[in-house]
Amino acid sequence: MELLDSNTILAVMVIPMALGLLLISPMGESLSASMSDKFPSLKTLRGRLLMGSLLIATSGFLVASMTLWISNTISEGAGFCVANNIFSCDDVIGNDEYNKVPMIGISWAWLGIIVYTFFLWILMSINKEPNAEWVGSSIKLGFRASAAGIIAIVWLMYAEYQMGKICPYCTAAHIGNIFLIYGFWQMGKLYDSGEWHKK
């Protein structure tokens, strides 16, 4: 196994996603206790939810960007993560029949980059001004956008089923979206409870 093979690169890219999930989960308070001196925002649930969701969205953006790179590599005739079994990014991303968003015509990789950029913009805006009057509607928008992503995820899972292959990078991007649904839902609950504005 090479030091920087496709699996190792993916594992490194999803480390922030895993840390983000831990921060937004019920374990977040105990996990962040040791880091709260260096990162004071982690002392609050609001801070943990924002930081965790930002880590997830950053990781998702990196993975989506990597799928675009893989797509470009395939179009140049090279391979990146070819496998002899069910897991193969090249077979999935390189499939012309399924690699375009229906009715829009752009690649799924570009859509992933656009969507994760949108999530990052929402989260960074909220993080910058957490008490602004538009924060509640931004949280709802983030939740609805991430929940709508389930439609794309189901369609892409169907496409992978039809091909008989699974793309680990695509799957990581899908999992990041699901984690963000949970993160935005938790933020919405906190905001609606009135606890959001408490220090």
N, C-alpha and C positions, 0 to 999 in steps of 0.2 A: 504494500500500500504506500502510495506517495504521501509525502508530508502534507501537501496541499491538494489532495484529490477533491472531487466534487462533494463528497460526504463531509470531509473535514471543514471545507469552506462553509457549507450549510450549517454545520454544528456551531461554528463560531458566530455566524450571522443570527442564529436564534437564541444565543445566550441572553441578549437584552430582552427578548420576548419572554423568556422563562423568568427572568428577574422581575419584569413588569407584571407578569401574572401573579407572582408571589406577593408583590406590593399591593395589588388590588384585591387579593384574596383575604379571607379572614386571618391568615398567618402574617399579613403585612405589618401589623403593629409590632409583633415580637421580632420579626425580621429586621425592621427598620430601627429598632431600639439602639443597636450598636452603631448605626450610621447617622443617627439624628443629631449628634454633636457637630458633625461635618456638614450635614444637610438639614438645617433646622426645619425646613418645610415638611420633612417626613414625620415630624411630631404630631401632625394633624391628619385626620382621615382624608380631608380635602387634598392635602399635599401628597399623600401616598397615592391617591387615585389619579391625580394629575401626572405625577412622576411615572407611575406604573404604566399608564396609558400612553404617555410620550415614548417610553422605552419600547412598548409594543408597536406603536406606529412607526418609530424609527427603524426597528427591525423589519417590519413589513415592507417599508419603503426600500430597504437594502435588498431584500429578497426579490421584490418585484423588479428592481433595477437589474438584478442578476439574471432574471428570466429574459429580460430584453437583450442582455449581453449574450446569453445562450442562443437566443433566436438569431441574432446577427452572426454568431459564430457558425451556426448551422447553415445559414444562407451563404456563407463563404466556403462551405464544403468541409469544414472541420467538425469535430465532435467534442463534447464536453463531458457529459455524464451518460455515456452509453453503458448499458448493462445487459447481461444475457438473461436476465430474469424479468420479473414484473415491473421493477423500478427502472425507469429510463426517462430522464428529462428530454433527451434529444428526440425520442420517438413521439412524445406528447407535444412538445413545443414546436417541433419541426413538421407537425402534421398540418398541411395547408387547409384541409377540410374543416378542422376544428379550431385553428389558431386565430380566428378573427371573431370579433364581437358581432353577433348577428345584427343586421340593420344599421350598424354604425360603421363597420368595416375596418376599424383599427385593431391592432393586435391586442390580445388579452394582457400582454406585458405592459403596453402603454396605458391601458385602462387601469391596471394595478398601480402604476406609478402615479397617475392622476388622482386616483382615489386616496392613496396613502398620503400624497401631498396635501390633499384637502383635509384629511384627518389631522395631519401635523399642524396645518394652519389654524384649524379650530382649537386644538389643544394648546398651542403656543399662545394664541390670542387670549384664551381663558386664563392660562398661567400668568400672563403679563398683567391682566386686569381682572382678577378673580371676583371682584365685587361690582363690576360694571353691570348696568341694568340689562344688557343683552346676553349675559352669560346663560341664563335659564333657557332662552330660545336656542342658543348655540349648542348647549348640551342635548336638547331635544333633536336638533338637526343632525348632530353627530350620531345619536342613537338611531334615528330613522335611516340615515345613509348606510350605517353599518348593518342594520337589520335588512335593508334592501339587498345588500350584498349576498344574502343567503340564496337569492334567486340565481345569481351568477355562479355561486359555489355548486349548487345542485346541478345546474346545466353542465358545468365543467366536470363534475364527478360522473355524470352520464357520458360525456365525451370520453373520459378515461376508461370507463367501463366498455364502451364500444371498441376502443383501441386495444383493450386488454393490458394496458400499461398504467402505471402511476408515476406522476412527476413529483418527487420529493420537494422541490422548490415551490411548485404550485401549491402543494398541500400545506407547506409552511405559511405561505401568504394567506391561504384560506383560514388556517387556524388563527392567525393574527387578527383577521377580521372578526372571528367569533369571540376572541378575547376582548376586542374593542366593544362589541355589543354589550358584554358584561360590564366593562369599565364605564361606558356611558350610562348604562342603566343604574349602576351604583352611584354615579355622580348625580343623576337625575333624582334618585331617592334622597340623597343627602341634601340637594338643593330644595326639593319640595318640603322636606321636613323642617326647614329653617335653620338647620345646623351648619349649612354651608358657610354662612357669614361669621360663625363663631371662631375665634382664634383658639 
